């Protein structure tokens, strides 16, 4: 009898545990990437990895879009003064 046949529940739970661990690591990596990207954007840290540089660019473009929208909104307000 193989080990797999002897305890099907334990092998199933053993397969699930790494997934939980990996998903936790993925979440932590995402948070770290976001934090690193924020620091890169502020100039506090040089971009070392491609993922950090991409995230920093994305954050910068999101912020620029927000600023552009604010400026457009202000110009619309100025028209009605």
HUCORLIN-V51504 format. One record per helix or strand of 2 or more residues. SS is the DSSP state (hx for helix, st for strand). FROM is the first residue (numbers start at 1). TO is the last residue. If there is no record, write none. Layout:
ss = <SS | SS>
from = <FROM | FROM>
to = <TO | TO>
//
This chain:
ss = <hx | hx | hx>
from = <3 | 8 | 50>
to = <6 | 41 | 79>
//
